[in-house]
Amino acid sequence: MTLTAKQAMQVQKAPQGQKAALRALYKRQNAGATKPMRPPQRQPTRQARALAVPRSLAYAFDGFDKRHLPVDEMTAPYTTTNFTTVMEFGSSVSMDQVIVVCQRQLSEQEYHLGPMTDYVAMRYDAAETISGTIPTLDAVRCPIIDTPARQATNIYLSVRARLHNQSVRLSCVGTNTGLYPPGSVFIGTVPMIETGPLSTGSHESLTIKKAWAEDSIAVGYIKPVSAAKLQECPLVLDSSVAESVSYKMWRDMVVPYTDKDLGSMDFSTALEPIVLYIPRAGAGTTVVNYRLEIGQQWCSRHPHNIMLRSTQKQHPATPPNLWHAAVGAVKDVGEQVLSRAGGVAMDALANRVRAFVAPAEAGAAAA
């Protein structure tokens, strides 16, 4: 490291015995004052910023989240809309129940591509046998086509749509007697379930409990969560893609005619059905009350509604690696949620006991 002119002059003026030490001191000072040059950093291009992977992809299939992650293929312009539909129900001391959250198709998929209905969830008596006519305890529609009243014939609409996201938020809202809620709910996503007269369940006269609940419990698709846990901490679960071709397919919408049996309509194979099994619980007149919120994100095209048509826009395709990562993320998150919820059935009771005991112990210690 060379010295500056001023430093060299000072070295020359110094006594002969101090020149070497002074020169070494100046060199150390110059070395510390000089900062290494950093190579210029290139700013990321617009395309690189657009392809940046977010830290969490869990939102990609969250029906309650208005953010939208397009599929990995370019499509025509469309609009996205989020809806939240609520189903409230109670347990029974004498009846097991099953709820299936899944979009329903008007005709059998084995024979028809068929239009889709606006029914997204139904509640059944689990003792009913799978057949061409299955009574329902409750049926929920979403407002994607404004829920027009059913008529004597099918109502076909020009709207073309696909269900992009489907999620549920399940909570327990207590009992009618004010007592601690007993029982539990089995919940989870399943790759596929069948219904209707062409299904194996119909041919073998299986009950809904056997075909849709017990078989899924046996392989670990749906797991138990205590009502007490759901009272303190609602459980949120997202569906993932079940069949890619069906998931990406756009379909016409239809309102089934009044005599159409709703309970036996085929399930869509696009997103995994979310199945809830509510075993009988309580005694006497005790009823455990639950609230099921169903979040949906729809992609739709409107050929004759000028206002909605103006909201359609072109969405860029998501890079395949990012899309596959998102599908994997919702799978992982769903398994973790159910594992944590199923393994802490008594946590809520323990928390309340500790909250009750802690003040008493503190008072005793102070005395």
C-alpha positions in Angstrom: 0.0 0.0 0.0 1.6 3.3 -1.1 1.7 6.4 1.1 0.2 9.7 0.3 2.4 12.7 -0.4 1.8 14.2 3.0 2.5 10.9 4.7 5.8 10.5 2.7 6.9 14.0 3.8 6.2 13.1 7.5 8.3 10.0 7.2 11.2 12.0 5.7 11.0 14.5 8.6 11.0 11.8 11.2 14.2 10.7 13.0 16.0 7.8 11.3 15.0 5.3 14.0 11.3 6.1 13.8 10.9 6.1 10.0 10.2 2.4 9.7 7.6 2.3 12.5 5.9 5.5 11.1 5.8 4.1 7.5 4.2 0.8 8.8 1.6 2.8 10.8 0.6 4.8 7.7 0.2 1.7 5.6 -2.1 0.1 8.2 -4.2 3.2 8.3 -4.4 3.3 4.5 -5.4 -0.3 4.4 -8.3 0.2 6.9 -9.5 3.3 5.2 -9.8 1.7 1.8 -13.1 -0.2 1.3 -13.2 -3.1 -1.2 -15.2 -2.3 -4.3 -18.4 -4.3 -4.6 -19.5 -5.5 -8.0 -22.6 -3.6 -9.2 -25.8 -5.4 -8.3 -28.2 -6.0 -11.2 -31.7 -5.1 -10.5 -34.2 -8.0 -11.1 -36.1 -7.7 -14.3 -39.9 -7.3 -14.3 -40.3 -10.9 -15.3 -38.0 -12.2 -12.5 -40.0 -10.2 -10.0 -43.2 -11.7 -11.3 -41.9 -15.2 -11.0 -40.6 -14.7 -7.4 -41.9 -17.5 -5.2 -43.8 -16.2 -2.1 -42.7 -17.5 1.3 -46.0 -19.3 1.8 -48.2 -20.8 -0.8 -51.0 -21.9 1.6 -53.2 -19.1 0.4 -53.3 -20.6 -3.1 -56.2 -22.9 -2.3 -57.8 -20.9 0.6 -61.4 -20.2 -0.4 -61.6 -17.4 2.2 -58.6 -15.6 0.7 -59.3 -13.2 -2.2 -55.8 -13.6 -3.6 -55.9 -15.6 -6.8 -53.2 -18.0 -8.1 -54.0 -18.9 -11.8 -53.5 -22.4 -13.1 -50.4 -23.2 -15.1 -52.0 -22.8 -18.5 -53.0 -19.6 -20.3 -56.8 -19.2 -20.7 -59.2 -16.6 -22.0 -60.1 -13.7 -19.6 -62.3 -14.4 -16.6 -63.3 -12.8 -13.4 -62.8 -14.2 -9.8 -65.3 -14.0 -7.0 -65.2 -15.1 -3.4 -68.2 -16.3 -1.5 -68.8 -17.5 2.1 -71.8 -19.8 2.7 -72.9 -20.8 6.2 -74.5 -24.1 7.3 -75.5 -24.3 11.0 -76.4 -27.7 12.5 -76.6 -29.6 15.7 -75.7 -33.0 17.0 -78.3 -35.7 17.7 -78.5 -38.2 20.5 -80.0 -40.8 18.2 -78.7 -40.1 14.7 -75.2 -40.1 13.1 -74.8 -37.4 10.4 -72.6 -36.9 7.4 -71.9 -33.6 5.6 -70.2 -33.6 2.2 -68.8 -30.2 1.0 -68.4 -30.6 -2.8 -69.9 -29.1 -5.9 -72.7 -31.3 -7.4 -73.1 -32.2 -11.0 -76.6 -32.5 -12.6 -75.9 -35.7 -14.6 -73.7 -38.8 -14.2 -70.1 -38.0 -15.1 -69.7 -41.5 -16.6 -72.0 -40.4 -19.5 -72.0 -36.6 -19.5 -69.6 -33.8 -19.2 -72.7 -32.1 -18.0 -73.5 -28.7 -16.4 -72.7 -28.0 -12.8 -75.3 -27.0 -10.1 -74.8 -24.3 -7.5 -75.1 -26.8 -4.6 -71.9 -26.9 -2.7 -72.8 -28.9 0.5 -75.4 -31.3 1.8 -76.1 -32.9 5.2 -77.4 -36.5 5.5 -78.7 -39.0 8.0 -75.7 -41.4 8.0 -78.0 -44.4 8.2 -79.5 -43.7 4.7 -78.6 -46.2 2.0 -76.9 -45.0 -1.2 -79.3 -45.2 -4.1 -81.0 -43.1 -6.8 -83.0 -41.2 -4.1 -81.2 -40.1 -1.0 -83.0 -37.7 1.4 -81.1 -34.8 2.7 -81.3 -33.0 6.1 -80.0 -29.7 4.6 -78.6 -28.5 1.3 -76.6 -25.3 0.7 -76.3 -23.3 -2.5 -73.7 -20.6 -3.3 -74.7 -17.3 -5.0 -72.6 -17.7 -8.1 -75.8 -17.5 -10.2 -77.9 -15.6 -7.7 -79.7 -18.7 -6.4 -82.8 -18.5 -8.5 -85.8 -20.5 -7.3 -86.2 -24.1 -8.7 -88.9 -24.6 -11.2 -90.7 -27.6 -12.9 -87.9 -27.8 -15.5 -84.1 -27.3 -15.4 -83.0 -23.7 -15.6 -79.9 -23.5 -17.9 -77.8 -20.3 -17.6 -75.2 -18.9 -20.0 -72.6 -18.4 -17.2 -69.6 -20.6 -17.5 -67.6 -21.2 -14.4 -65.2 -23.4 -12.5 -64.7 -23.7 -8.7 -61.1 -22.7 -8.1 -60.9 -22.9 -4.3 -63.0 -24.6 -1.6 -62.4 -24.4 2.1 -64.3 -24.9 5.4 -64.1 -23.3 8.8 -65.7 -25.5 11.5 -66.5 -24.2 15.0 -68.6 -25.3 17.9 -70.9 -22.7 19.3 -71.8 -24.5 22.5 -74.8 -26.5 23.7 -78.4 -25.6 24.2 -78.0 -26.5 27.9 -74.9 -24.4 28.5 -72.9 -27.6 29.5 -69.5 -28.5 28.3 -69.9 -29.8 24.7 -69.5 -33.6 24.5 -68.6 -35.6 21.4 -66.4 -34.9 18.4 -66.5 -34.5 14.7 -64.5 -36.5 12.1 -63.3 -34.2 9.3 -60.9 -34.3 6.4 -60.5 -34.3 2.6 -60.9 -37.5 0.6 -59.7 -38.1 -3.0 -63.0 -39.4 -4.2 -66.4 -40.7 -3.0 -69.3 -42.0 -5.1 -73.1 -41.6 -4.9 -76.1 -42.2 -7.1 -77.6 -45.3 -8.7 -74.5 -46.2 -10.7 -72.1 -46.3 -7.7 -70.8 -49.4 -6.0 -72.4 -48.2 -2.8 -75.8 -48.4 -4.5 -75.1 -51.9 -6.0 -74.0 -53.2 -2.6 -76.7 -51.3 -0.6 -74.1 -49.5 1.6 -75.1 -46.9 4.1 -73.7 -43.4 3.9 -71.9 -44.0 7.2 -70.1 -47.1 5.8 -69.3 -45.8 2.3 -68.4 -42.1 3.0 -67.3 -42.1 6.7 -66.0 -45.4 8.0 -64.0 -46.3 4.9 -62.3 -42.9 5.0 -61.7 -43.1 8.8 -60.1 -46.5 8.3 -57.4 -45.2 6.0 -56.9 -41.9 7.9 -58.4 -39.5 5.5 -60.7 -38.0 8.1 -59.7 -37.6 11.8 -61.5 -36.7 15.0 -61.6 -33.3 16.5 -63.4 -32.8 19.9 -66.3 -30.4 20.1 -64.5 -28.8 23.1 -61.4 -28.0 20.9 -63.6 -26.6 18.2 -65.3 -24.3 20.7 -62.0 -22.7 21.6 -60.2 -23.0 18.2 -62.1 -23.3 14.9 -60.5 -25.6 12.4 -59.9 -24.4 8.8 -59.3 -26.9 6.0 -58.7 -26.4 2.3 -59.4 -28.8 -0.6 -56.7 -29.7 -3.0 -56.9 -30.7 -6.7 -58.4 -34.2 -7.1 -58.3 -34.6 -10.9 -56.4 -32.0 -12.9 -58.5 -32.3 -16.1 -61.8 -32.0 -14.3 -60.4 -29.1 -12.2 -59.4 -27.0 -15.2 -62.6 -27.7 -17.1 -65.2 -24.9 -17.6 -68.8 -25.9 -17.3 -72.3 -24.4 -17.9 -74.4 -23.8 -14.8 -77.9 -25.2 -14.2 -80.6 -25.1 -11.5 -82.1 -28.6 -11.1 -85.9 -29.0 -11.5 -88.0 -29.3 -8.4 -88.5 -33.1 -8.6 -84.8 -33.8 -9.0 -83.4 -35.8 -6.1 -80.6 -33.6 -4.8 -79.0 -36.1 -2.4 -78.0 -38.5 -5.2 -76.5 -35.9 -7.6 -72.9 -36.8 -8.6 -70.0 -35.2 -6.9 -67.6 -33.1 -8.9 -64.2 -34.8 -9.3 -62.3 -31.4 -9.6 -61.5 -30.7 -6.0 -61.3 -33.2 -3.1 -64.6 -33.5 -1.2 -64.5 -32.4 2.4 -66.3 -34.9 4.5 -67.6 -34.4 8.1 -68.9 -37.3 10.1 -70.8 -36.2 13.3 -71.5 -39.2 15.5 -74.4 -39.1 17.9 -73.6 -37.4 21.1 -75.1 -36.2 24.4 -78.1 -37.5 26.3 -81.7 -36.4 26.8 -82.2 -33.0 25.1 -78.6 -32.0 24.9 -77.6 -30.6 21.4 -74.1 -29.6 20.5 -74.3 -26.7 18.0 -71.8 -26.2 15.2 -71.2 -23.6 12.5 -69.7 -24.6 9.2 -68.5 -21.7 7.0 -67.8 -22.7 3.4 -65.4 -20.4 1.5 -65.3 -20.6 -2.2 -63.4 -18.8 -5.0 -65.0 -19.0 -8.4 -63.7 -18.2 -11.9 -66.5 -17.2 -14.2 -67.3 -15.8 -17.6 -70.5 -13.8 -18.3 -71.5 -13.5 -22.0 -74.6 -11.5 -21.4 -74.1 -9.5 -18.2 -72.3 -6.3 -19.3 -71.3 -5.3 -15.7 -69.8 -8.6 -14.8 -68.3 -9.0 -18.3 -66.4 -5.8 -17.7 -64.7 -7.3 -14.7 -63.1 -10.1 -16.7 -59.4 -9.8 -17.2 -56.5 -11.8 -18.6 -54.6 -13.7 -15.9 -51.0 -14.8 -16.6 -50.3 -18.5 -16.3 -48.5 -19.6 -13.1 -45.1 -21.2 -13.8 -45.6 -25.0 -13.5 -43.0 -25.4 -10.7 -44.8 -22.7 -8.6 -48.2 -24.3 -9.3 -47.0 -27.8 -8.3 -45.5 -26.3 -5.2 -48.8 -24.7 -4.3 -50.6 -28.0 -4.7 -48.1 -29.7 -2.5 -48.3 -26.9 0.1 -52.1 -27.3 0.6 -51.6 -31.1 1.0 -48.9 -30.6 3.7 -50.9 -27.9 5.6 -54.1 -30.0 5.6 -52.3 -33.0 7.0 -50.6 -30.9 9.7 -53.9 -29.2 10.7 -55.6 -32.5 11.2 -52.7 -34.2 13.0 -52.5 -31.3 15.5 -56.3 -31.2 16.0 -56.8 -34.9 16.3 -53.9 -35.3 18.8 -55.0 -32.7 21.3 -58.6 -33.7 22.1 -58.3 -32.8 25.8 -56.2 -29.6 25.4 -59.3 -27.3 25.6 -60.4 -29.0 28.9 -56.9 -28.9 30.3 -56.6 -25.2 29.5 -59.8 -24.3 31.2 -58.8 -26.3 34.3 -55.4 -24.5 34.4 -57.1 -21.1 34.0 -59.4 -22.0 37.0 -56.7 -23.4 39.2 -54.0 -20.8 38.6 -55.7 -17.9 40.4 -56.5 -20.1 43.4 -52.9 -21.2 43.7 -51.6 -17.6 43.4 -54.0 -16.5 46.2 -52.8 -19.4 48.4 -49.2 -18.5 47.8 -49.8 -14.8 48.6 -51.5 -15.8 51.9 
